[in-house]
Amino acid sequence: MLEQPARHNRRSSLTGLLLPLSDRCLVLPNVAVAELIGFQAGSPVLASPEWLLGWIDWRGQRLPLLSFESACGGQLQVGERARIVVLNALGSSPLRFVALLVQGIPRSCKLDSQLNYVDVPLAALEMAAVQVGEQVARVPDLPALEQLLVNAGVV
């Protein structure tokens, strides 16, 4: 009985991942990421938006590979440290996974309920900006990202 109040006073936290992009850093709970894989060029899609880099094969499935920066109106960049993060789909689309181009290896971080929000301009696919250690990270709107794929006729 005495332990219960101590549990309620404890800050809730979860493990997050900082995903390095070419022009920003995204932050997600680690449960949103299914796997980090090496970069592979996607098989092309005719008449597709610039942000859709094609299709990749992952564990016997075809996944759309996209550039978050390009989907937000930025420049597409594939650096020498490029990797692919396979995200678990969250929305109501038929997608189960989405492949996202990143520019390095994600770093683990602790996120607690006392996140400090940062007032910076946000792109259409960003929900918020938060301070994570010394870095400002953007919280992506994953359901909107999935909807972007649906609207583009990818699924």
C-alpha positions in Angstrom: 0.0 0.0 0.0 2.8 2.4 0.8 4.5 1.9 -2.6 1.5 3.1 -4.6 1.9 6.8 -3.9 5.6 6.6 -4.7 4.7 5.2 -8.1 2.2 8.0 -8.8 4.9 10.6 -8.0 7.4 9.1 -10.4 7.9 10.9 -13.7 6.9 8.8 -16.6 9.5 8.4 -19.3 10.1 6.4 -22.4 13.0 5.7 -24.6 13.1 7.8 -27.8 15.3 7.8 -30.9 16.8 10.9 -32.5 16.7 10.4 -36.3 19.3 12.5 -38.1 18.1 14.1 -41.4 20.1 16.4 -43.7 18.5 19.6 -42.3 16.8 18.6 -39.0 16.5 15.9 -36.4 13.3 13.9 -35.7 12.4 12.4 -32.4 10.2 9.3 -32.1 9.5 6.8 -29.3 11.6 3.8 -30.0 8.5 1.6 -30.4 7.7 3.5 -33.6 10.8 2.1 -35.3 10.8 -1.5 -36.5 14.4 -1.7 -37.7 17.4 0.3 -39.0 18.8 -1.0 -42.3 21.6 0.0 -44.6 20.8 2.3 -47.5 19.4 0.8 -50.7 18.2 2.7 -53.7 14.5 2.2 -54.1 13.1 0.8 -57.4 11.6 3.8 -59.2 8.0 4.7 -59.4 6.8 6.4 -62.6 5.3 9.8 -62.2 5.8 9.9 -58.5 6.4 12.9 -56.2 10.1 13.8 -55.6 9.8 12.8 -52.0 8.9 9.2 -52.9 12.3 7.5 -53.6 10.8 4.3 -54.8 10.1 0.9 -53.3 12.5 -1.2 -51.2 12.3 -4.9 -50.2 12.3 -5.6 -46.5 11.7 -9.0 -45.0 9.7 -10.1 -48.0 7.6 -7.0 -48.2 7.6 -4.0 -50.5 7.8 -0.7 -48.6 7.6 2.9 -49.9 10.8 4.7 -49.3 10.5 8.4 -48.7 12.5 11.5 -47.9 10.9 13.5 -45.0 12.9 16.6 -45.9 11.6 16.5 -49.5 8.0 15.8 -48.3 8.3 19.0 -46.2 9.4 21.1 -49.2 13.2 20.7 -48.6 16.0 19.3 -50.7 16.4 15.6 -51.2 19.9 14.5 -50.1 21.5 11.1 -49.8 24.7 11.4 -47.8 27.5 8.9 -47.5 26.1 7.9 -44.0 22.5 7.3 -45.3 20.5 4.6 -43.7 16.8 3.6 -43.8 14.6 3.5 -40.8 11.6 1.2 -41.1 8.7 2.7 -39.2 5.6 0.9 -37.8 2.6 2.4 -39.5 0.2 4.1 -37.0 -2.6 5.5 -39.1 -5.7 4.0 -40.6 -4.1 3.3 -44.0 -3.5 -0.2 -45.2 0.3 0.4 -44.7 2.0 -1.7 -42.0 5.4 -0.2 -42.5 7.0 2.8 -44.1 10.7 3.3 -45.0 12.3 6.6 -44.2 15.6 7.9 -45.4 17.9 9.1 -42.6 21.4 10.5 -42.7 23.1 8.4 -40.0 22.6 6.1 -37.1 19.7 7.1 -34.8 20.7 7.9 -31.2 18.8 6.7 -28.1 17.5 9.3 -25.7 15.2 9.4 -22.6 12.0 11.4 -23.0 9.9 12.3 -20.0 6.5 13.9 -19.5 8.2 17.2 -18.9 9.4 17.9 -22.5 10.3 21.5 -23.2 8.6 22.7 -26.4 10.5 25.1 -28.6 8.8 27.8 -30.5 10.2 27.4 -34.1 8.4 27.3 -37.5 7.1 23.8 -38.2 6.7 22.1 -41.6 3.4 20.6 -42.5 4.4 17.1 -41.4 5.7 18.2 -38.0 3.6 18.3 -34.9 6.0 20.1 -32.5 9.6 20.9 -31.8 11.1 19.9 -28.5 14.4 20.3 -26.7 16.2 17.0 -26.3 19.5 17.6 -24.4 21.3 20.2 -26.4 19.4 19.6 -29.6 16.0 20.8 -31.0 14.2 17.8 -32.5 11.0 17.8 -34.5 8.1 15.4 -33.7 6.8 14.1 -37.0 3.1 13.6 -37.7 3.2 10.0 -38.7 -0.5 9.6 -39.5 -0.2 12.6 -41.8 2.9 11.1 -43.4 0.9 7.9 -44.1 -2.0 10.0 -45.5 0.5 11.7 -47.8 1.3 8.3 -49.3 -2.4 7.4 -49.6 -3.1 10.7 -51.3 -0.2 10.1 -53.7 -1.8 6.8 -54.7 1.1 4.8 -53.3 -1.3 2.5 -51.4 
